[in-house]
Amino acid sequence: MFQVVFLLLYLFILSPFLEEIRGTKRKRAFAHLPHSYIVLKVSCPISCSSNRDNHEQIIQKVNNIKINGTYTRSNARTDLVSQNIGVASSFTSVASVAENGHVSSEQIRQNIPTKKQFADPFRQGIIIEGGVGYRQTVVIRSYEVGADKTATLESILNLLQETALNHVWMSGLLGDGFGATHGMIRNNLIWVVSRMQVQIHLYPIWGEVVEIDTWVGASGKNGMRRDWLIRGQATGHIFARGTSTWVMMNRQTRRLSKMPEEVRAEISPWFIEKQAIKEEVPEKIVKLDDKAKYVNSNLKPKRSDLDMNHHVNNVKYVKWMLETIPDHILESHQLSGIILEYRRECGSSDTVQSLCQPDEDGILNNGVSQENDISLLNGFSLAKEIIEGGGLLGSFEKGPLRYTHLLQTKAEPKSEEIVRGRTTWKKKLPTVPFSP
C-alpha cells in the first residue's frame, strides 16, 4: 500500500518538479553557447553520405530545422562590398537569385553578380567614369616578370584580358561564357577580338602597384571597342595604353554574326566616347610570304593554350611571334608597341608557322647593321652621334626597329592566315660597366 502511494506521489508531484529543475540546469548550461552551436548539435543525428544529392538534401534539412518555433536558415545575405567600402548597393548573385529555382554548384562557387556592382573588395576593383568604366588595382607578382624584374608583355596582355572580364563581371551582365552576356548566351554567341594595339612607354617592375582602367565603346554597327590605361599608383605616370575591337561569332558554326538587338540593349548603356589610342587611319600590315627572313615552323598548340571558347588564346599568338625575333635584338631592345590583326581562330589540331620580316626603314638595317658605329673594348657599340657631339642619347633618337609578323596554318594545299602583326622595338639604355 505504501509503495502504491509513493508511486502516485512521484508521478503527480515530484516528477514535474524534478523535470523543471533539470530543464533550468540545461538552459543555464547552454546560455553561454552561440546559436550556431545549438544548430550544430541538433543537426548531428543526421547521417552523412558521400553522395552529392544526399548531401544537398541533408543541407536542406539542416537549413529548415526549427528551434523555438523559428527556422534557423537566414534569407539575408551580408553585403561585403557595402560593409567594407561603404557602397550603398546590395550584392545580388546567382547564389541568391536562381532561374527556375535551381542553382548549380559551379554558379555557387563563382558567385557571379546578377546586378550591377560598384566595388569588389576581392578583385580590388571599382566602377568609375560615371558608373560605366572600371578600375582595378594590381600588384606585379614574381611570376609576371622576366630576368630584368620588369613585367613581361605576356603578363601585361593577361592583365588586360582579366580586367576586361572583371568589368563585365561587375556590370551584372556576365553569363556563364568567356565574357558573354546573357543575351549572347541565348543567341549562342561568343566574343572574338579582330584587332588589338598596345603601346608600352614603361614596364612595371616587380612588386609595383598599378591601376588598370578599362572601358568600352561602339565600333561600327556590329562591333565593340575596348580600351585600357595602365598607370603607376605611386607616381600616376602612364605605363601603357591599349585598344581593341571585338565582334561576335556563333559558337557552333564559328561564323561571324551581327549584333542582336537584345545584346545591343545590354551593352550600349556602357559605351562612352573615349579613346586610349587615337588612330585616324589604322596602319595597314602587309602579308608576308615564305621568303620572310625568319621562319619558325611546326608550332603545335597545347591543351594549356586553349581558352574557354576552345581556341588558342591571343596571348599565345604573341609568344609565337616573339620567338622569331633574333636573340641579340631581344637582349638589346625592348618592345614598345604591338599591333595584331586577327584573321581566323586557331584550334588544337592546327599546325602553325610563324614568319617575321624586319622593316628596311628602321634605324638599323635588318636590325643588325652597325655601319659608322664604333666598337669599344668593353663589348658595347655606340653610334657616331656620341663622337660627333650628339651625346649618349643621340644614338637612340633616330627611331625604333620594326618587324612585320604573320602566323598561318601550315597545311596543304593552301595555308590560311591566323593573325598579322607588327612589333616596334626601342633600344635599351645600357649601364656601361667602367673599370676602376
C-alpha positions as CSV (number, residue, x, y, z in Angstrom):
1,M,0.0,0.0,0.0
2,F,2.8,2.4,0.9
3,Q,4.6,1.6,-2.4
4,V,1.5,2.5,-4.4
5,V,1.1,5.8,-2.5
6,F,4.8,6.7,-3.2
7,L,4.5,5.9,-6.9
8,L,1.4,8.1,-7.2
9,L,3.1,10.9,-5.3
10,Y,6.2,10.7,-7.6
11,L,4.2,10.7,-10.8
12,F,1.9,13.7,-10.0
13,I,4.0,15.8,-7.7
14,L,7.8,15.1,-7.6
15,S,8.3,14.2,-11.3
16,P,7.2,17.6,-12.7
17,F,9.2,19.4,-10.1
18,L,12.4,17.5,-10.8
19,E,11.9,17.9,-14.6
20,E,11.6,21.7,-14.1
21,I,14.9,21.7,-12.1
22,R,16.7,19.7,-14.9
23,G,15.4,22.0,-17.6
24,T,16.6,25.0,-15.7
25,K,20.1,23.5,-15.4
26,R,20.1,22.7,-19.2
27,K,19.2,26.3,-20.0
28,R,22.0,27.6,-17.8
29,A,24.5,25.2,-19.4
30,F,23.6,26.4,-23.0
31,A,23.1,30.0,-22.1
32,H,26.8,30.9,-22.9
33,L,26.9,28.9,-26.2
34,P,26.3,30.7,-29.6
35,H,23.1,30.0,-31.6
36,S,25.0,28.2,-34.4
37,Y,26.5,25.7,-31.9
38,I,23.0,24.7,-30.8
39,V,22.0,24.2,-34.5
40,L,25.1,22.0,-35.0
41,K,24.1,19.9,-32.0
42,V,20.6,19.5,-33.4
43,S,21.9,18.5,-36.8
44,C,24.4,15.9,-35.6
45,P,21.9,13.0,-35.7
46,I,21.5,13.4,-39.5
47,S,23.7,10.7,-41.1
48,C,26.4,11.8,-43.6
49,S,26.8,10.5,-47.1
50,S,29.4,10.7,-49.9
51,N,26.6,11.1,-52.5
52,R,26.2,14.7,-53.6
53,D,22.4,14.6,-53.9
54,N,22.0,13.2,-50.4
55,H,24.5,15.8,-49.2
56,E,22.4,18.6,-50.6
57,Q,19.2,17.1,-49.1
58,I,20.9,17.0,-45.7
59,I,21.9,20.6,-46.0
60,Q,18.3,21.5,-46.9
61,K,17.1,19.6,-43.8
62,V,19.6,21.5,-41.6
63,N,18.5,24.8,-43.0
64,N,14.9,24.0,-42.2
65,I,15.4,22.9,-38.6
66,K,13.2,24.8,-36.2
67,I,14.4,26.0,-32.8
68,N,11.8,27.5,-30.5
69,G,9.4,27.6,-33.4
70,T,11.8,29.6,-35.7
71,Y,13.6,28.4,-38.9
72,T,17.4,28.5,-38.5
73,R,18.1,29.5,-42.1
74,S,18.7,33.2,-42.8
75,N,17.4,34.7,-46.0
76,A,19.6,37.8,-45.7
77,R,23.0,37.9,-47.4
78,T,25.6,40.2,-45.9
79,D,26.8,42.8,-48.4
80,L,30.6,42.5,-48.1
81,V,31.1,45.4,-50.5
82,S,28.8,47.7,-48.6
83,Q,30.4,46.8,-45.3
84,N,34.0,47.1,-46.4
85,I,33.8,50.0,-48.8
86,G,30.6,51.8,-47.9
87,V,28.8,51.3,-51.2
88,A,25.1,51.5,-50.8
89,S,24.0,48.8,-53.1
90,S,23.0,45.2,-52.2
91,F,25.1,42.4,-53.5
92,T,22.9,40.1,-55.6
93,S,24.4,36.9,-57.1
94,V,23.3,33.8,-58.8
95,A,23.6,32.0,-55.5
96,S,20.7,34.1,-54.2
97,V,18.7,34.6,-57.3
98,A,18.3,31.4,-59.4
99,E,16.4,30.8,-62.6
100,N,13.7,28.2,-62.3
101,G,14.7,27.7,-58.6
102,H,17.9,25.8,-59.5
103,V,21.5,26.8,-58.7
104,S,24.4,24.7,-59.8
105,S,27.4,24.1,-57.6
106,E,29.5,25.9,-60.2
107,Q,27.3,29.0,-60.0
108,I,27.6,29.0,-56.2
109,R,31.4,28.8,-56.4
110,Q,31.7,31.5,-59.0
111,N,29.1,33.7,-57.3
112,I,28.6,35.8,-60.5
113,P,26.6,39.0,-59.8
114,T,23.2,39.4,-61.5
115,K,23.0,43.2,-60.7
116,K,25.5,46.0,-61.3
117,Q,28.1,46.3,-58.5
118,F,30.1,49.4,-57.7
119,A,33.1,47.8,-55.9
120,D,34.7,44.4,-55.5
121,P,37.0,44.0,-52.5
122,F,38.2,40.6,-53.6
123,R,39.5,41.8,-57.0
124,Q,40.3,45.3,-55.8
125,G,38.1,46.8,-58.5
126,I,35.7,49.8,-58.5
127,I,33.3,51.3,-61.1
128,I,34.5,54.7,-62.5
129,E,33.7,57.1,-65.4
130,G,30.3,58.0,-64.1
131,G,29.3,54.4,-63.4
132,V,30.4,52.7,-66.7
133,G,34.2,52.4,-66.6
134,Y,36.2,50.0,-64.4
135,R,39.5,50.4,-62.4
136,Q,41.4,47.5,-60.9
137,T,44.5,47.8,-58.6
138,V,47.0,45.0,-59.0
139,V,50.5,44.2,-57.7
140,I,53.1,42.9,-60.2
141,R,54.0,39.4,-58.9
142,S,57.2,37.5,-59.2
143,Y,55.9,35.1,-61.8
144,E,54.8,38.1,-64.0
145,V,58.3,39.5,-64.5
146,G,61.3,38.4,-66.5
147,A,65.0,38.3,-65.8
148,D,65.2,42.1,-65.6
149,K,62.5,42.2,-62.9
150,T,60.0,44.0,-65.2
151,A,56.6,42.7,-66.3
152,T,56.7,40.7,-69.5
153,L,54.5,41.6,-72.4
154,E,52.5,38.3,-71.9
155,S,51.8,39.3,-68.3
156,I,50.6,42.8,-69.4
157,L,48.3,41.2,-72.0
158,N,46.9,38.8,-69.5
159,L,46.1,41.7,-67.1
160,L,44.3,43.5,-69.9
161,Q,42.2,40.4,-70.5
162,E,41.5,39.9,-66.8
163,T,40.4,43.4,-66.2
164,A,38.1,43.3,-69.2
165,L,36.4,40.2,-67.9
166,N,36.1,41.7,-64.4
167,H,34.5,44.7,-65.9
168,V,31.8,42.6,-67.4
169,W,31.5,40.7,-64.1
170,M,30.9,43.9,-62.2
171,S,28.2,45.0,-64.8
172,G,25.9,42.2,-63.8
173,L,25.7,41.2,-67.5
174,L,28.1,38.2,-67.3
175,G,26.6,34.8,-68.1
176,D,28.5,31.5,-68.0
177,G,30.6,32.2,-71.0
178,F,34.0,33.9,-71.6
179,G,32.8,37.4,-71.1
180,A,29.5,36.7,-72.9
181,T,26.3,38.5,-71.8
182,H,23.0,36.8,-71.0
183,G,21.7,37.9,-74.4
184,M,24.7,36.4,-76.2
185,I,24.3,33.1,-74.5
186,R,20.6,33.0,-75.5
187,N,21.8,33.6,-79.1
188,N,24.7,31.1,-78.9
189,L,27.3,33.9,-79.5
190,I,30.8,34.5,-78.2
191,W,33.3,37.4,-78.3
192,V,36.3,37.3,-80.6
193,V,38.9,40.0,-81.0
194,S,39.5,41.3,-84.5
195,R,42.2,43.9,-83.8
196,M,44.4,44.9,-80.9
197,Q,47.1,47.6,-80.3
198,V,49.2,48.1,-77.2
199,Q,51.7,50.9,-76.7
200,I,54.2,50.4,-73.7
201,H,56.0,53.5,-72.5
202,L,57.4,52.0,-69.4
203,Y,57.3,48.4,-68.0
204,P,56.1,48.0,-64.4
205,I,58.6,46.4,-62.0
206,W,58.3,43.5,-59.6
207,G,56.2,44.5,-56.5
208,E,54.9,47.7,-58.1
209,V,51.3,48.6,-57.6
210,V,49.5,49.6,-60.8
211,E,46.0,50.8,-61.7
212,I,44.3,49.5,-64.8
213,D,41.4,51.4,-66.2
214,T,39.2,49.9,-68.9
215,W,36.0,51.0,-70.7
216,V,34.0,50.1,-73.9
217,G,32.5,52.0,-76.8
218,A,30.9,51.4,-80.1
219,S,32.9,50.2,-83.2
220,G,30.7,50.3,-86.3
221,K,27.3,48.7,-86.3
222,N,28.3,45.2,-85.1
223,G,31.5,45.7,-83.1
224,M,32.6,46.9,-79.7
225,R,35.8,48.8,-78.9
226,R,37.6,48.2,-75.5
227,D,40.4,50.4,-74.3
228,W,42.8,50.3,-71.4
229,L,45.2,52.6,-69.5
230,I,47.9,51.3,-67.1
231,R,49.4,53.8,-64.7
232,G,51.6,53.6,-61.6
233,Q,49.7,54.1,-58.4
234,A,52.7,55.8,-56.7
235,T,53.5,58.3,-59.5
236,G,50.4,58.4,-61.7
237,H,52.6,58.0,-64.8
238,I,51.0,56.2,-67.7
239,F,52.9,52.9,-68.3
240,A,50.8,51.5,-71.2
241,R,47.8,52.1,-73.4
242,G,45.7,49.6,-75.3
243,T,42.8,49.5,-77.6
244,S,40.9,46.6,-79.3
245,T,38.0,45.8,-81.5
246,W,35.6,42.9,-80.8
247,V,33.0,41.1,-82.9
248,M,30.6,38.3,-82.3
249,M,30.9,34.7,-83.6
250,N,28.4,31.9,-83.5
251,R,29.6,29.3,-81.1
252,Q,28.5,26.3,-83.3
253,T,29.0,27.5,-86.8
254,R,32.2,29.5,-85.9
255,R,31.0,32.3,-88.3
256,L,30.9,36.0,-87.5
257,S,27.4,37.3,-86.6
258,K,25.6,40.6,-86.5
259,M,24.9,42.0,-83.1
260,P,21.3,41.1,-82.0
261,E,19.2,44.0,-80.7
262,E,18.8,42.4,-77.2
263,V,22.6,42.3,-76.9
264,R,22.9,45.9,-78.1
265,A,20.4,46.9,-75.5
266,E,22.5,45.2,-72.8
267,I,25.9,46.7,-73.6
268,S,25.2,50.1,-75.3
269,P,24.4,51.9,-71.9
270,W,28.1,51.1,-71.0
271,F,29.5,52.8,-74.1
272,I,31.5,56.0,-73.7
273,E,33.3,58.2,-76.3
274,K,36.9,58.0,-75.1
275,Q,40.0,56.6,-76.7
276,A,43.2,55.5,-75.1
277,I,45.0,55.5,-78.5
278,K,43.8,57.9,-81.2
279,E,44.3,56.4,-84.6
280,E,42.8,58.2,-87.5
281,V,43.6,55.6,-90.2
282,P,44.5,52.1,-88.9
283,E,48.0,51.2,-90.0
284,K,47.9,48.5,-92.8
285,I,50.0,45.4,-92.2
286,V,51.3,43.7,-95.4
287,K,51.0,40.0,-95.7
288,L,54.3,38.1,-95.6
289,D,55.2,35.1,-97.8
290,D,57.6,32.2,-97.4
291,K,60.5,34.4,-98.4
292,A,60.4,36.1,-94.9
293,K,63.8,36.3,-93.3
294,Y,62.9,34.5,-90.1
295,V,60.6,31.4,-90.1
296,N,59.6,29.1,-87.2
297,S,57.6,26.1,-88.4
298,N,55.8,23.1,-86.9
299,L,54.3,25.0,-83.9
300,K,51.6,22.9,-82.2
301,P,49.1,24.3,-79.7
302,K,49.0,22.5,-76.4
303,R,45.9,21.9,-74.3
304,S,47.0,24.6,-71.9
305,D,47.0,27.1,-74.8
306,L,43.2,26.8,-75.3
307,D,40.8,29.2,-73.6
308,M,37.1,28.7,-72.5
309,N,36.0,29.2,-76.1
310,H,38.1,26.2,-77.2
311,H,40.5,28.1,-79.4
312,V,44.1,29.3,-78.9
313,N,44.3,32.3,-76.6
314,N,45.6,35.5,-78.3
315,V,48.4,35.8,-75.7
316,K,49.9,32.6,-77.2
317,Y,49.9,34.2,-80.6
318,V,52.2,36.9,-79.3
319,K,54.6,34.3,-77.8
320,W,54.9,32.6,-81.1
321,M,55.6,35.9,-82.8
322,L,58.3,36.9,-80.4
323,E,60.1,33.6,-80.7
324,T,61.1,34.6,-84.3
325,I,62.9,37.8,-83.1
326,P,66.7,37.4,-83.1
327,D,68.2,36.9,-79.6
328,H,70.6,39.8,-79.9
329,I,67.6,42.1,-80.6
330,L,65.7,40.8,-77.5
331,E,68.8,41.5,-75.4
332,S,69.5,45.0,-76.7
333,H,65.9,46.2,-77.4
334,Q,62.6,46.5,-75.6
335,L,59.2,46.1,-77.2
336,S,57.4,49.4,-77.2
337,G,54.4,48.6,-79.4
338,I,52.4,45.8,-81.0
339,I,49.5,45.7,-83.5
340,L,47.6,42.5,-84.1
341,E,45.0,41.8,-86.9
342,Y,43.2,38.6,-86.4
343,R,42.0,36.7,-89.4
344,R,40.8,33.3,-88.1
345,E,40.9,31.2,-85.0
346,C,43.4,28.6,-84.3
347,G,42.3,25.2,-82.9
348,S,44.1,22.4,-81.1
349,S,44.6,20.4,-84.3
350,D,46.3,23.1,-86.3
351,T,50.0,23.2,-87.1
352,V,51.2,26.8,-87.1
353,Q,54.1,28.6,-88.9
354,S,55.5,31.9,-87.6
355,L,57.0,34.3,-90.2
356,C,58.9,37.5,-89.4
357,Q,60.5,40.2,-91.6
358,P,62.4,43.3,-90.4
359,D,61.3,46.6,-91.9
360,E,64.0,48.2,-94.1
361,D,63.2,51.7,-92.9
362,G,64.5,51.1,-89.3
363,I,67.4,52.8,-87.7
364,L,69.4,49.6,-88.1
365,N,69.3,47.9,-91.5
366,N,67.8,44.5,-91.0
367,G,68.2,45.0,-87.3
368,V,71.9,44.1,-87.2
369,S,73.8,46.7,-89.3
370,Q,76.4,48.7,-87.3
371,E,77.7,51.0,-90.0
372,N,79.5,54.1,-88.7
373,D,79.4,52.6,-85.2
374,I,82.5,52.3,-83.1
375,S,83.1,49.2,-81.1
376,L,84.6,49.7,-77.7
377,L,86.8,47.3,-75.8
378,N,84.1,46.6,-73.1
379,G,81.9,44.9,-75.7
380,F,79.4,47.8,-76.2
381,S,78.8,49.5,-79.5
382,L,78.0,53.3,-79.5
383,A,76.8,55.2,-82.6
384,K,78.8,58.0,-84.2
385,E,76.5,60.6,-82.7
386,I,78.4,60.4,-79.4
387,I,81.7,61.2,-81.2
388,E,80.1,64.0,-83.2
389,G,78.6,65.7,-80.2
390,G,75.2,64.3,-80.1
391,G,75.7,62.7,-76.7
392,L,74.8,59.3,-75.5
393,L,71.1,59.8,-76.1
394,G,71.8,60.9,-79.6
395,S,72.4,57.4,-80.6
396,F,68.9,56.4,-79.6
397,E,66.9,59.3,-81.2
398,K,66.8,58.1,-84.8
399,G,63.8,55.8,-84.3
400,P,62.9,52.3,-83.3
401,L,63.1,49.0,-85.1
402,R,60.0,47.5,-86.6
403,Y,59.2,43.9,-87.6
404,T,56.2,42.5,-89.5
405,H,54.8,39.2,-88.5
406,L,52.5,36.5,-89.8
407,L,51.0,33.4,-88.1
408,Q,49.5,30.9,-90.5
409,T,48.3,27.4,-90.6
410,K,50.8,25.0,-92.2
411,A,48.5,22.9,-94.4
412,E,48.1,21.6,-97.9
413,P,47.3,22.8,-100.5
414,K,46.9,26.3,-99.0
415,S,47.9,27.9,-95.8
416,E,45.4,30.2,-94.0
417,E,46.2,33.3,-92.2
418,I,45.6,33.4,-88.4
419,V,47.0,36.8,-87.4
420,R,49.1,39.5,-88.9
421,G,51.2,41.6,-86.6
422,R,53.7,44.4,-86.3
423,T,56.1,45.0,-83.4
424,T,58.1,48.1,-82.6
425,W,61.3,48.0,-80.5
426,K,63.2,50.7,-78.8
427,K,66.8,50.5,-77.7
428,K,67.5,49.7,-74.1
429,L,69.8,52.2,-72.4
430,P,72.6,50.0,-71.1
431,T,74.6,50.7,-68.0
432,V,78.1,50.7,-69.3
433,P,80.5,49.0,-66.9
434,F,83.5,51.1,-66.0
435,S,86.7,49.7,-64.6
436,P,88.2,51.4,-61.6
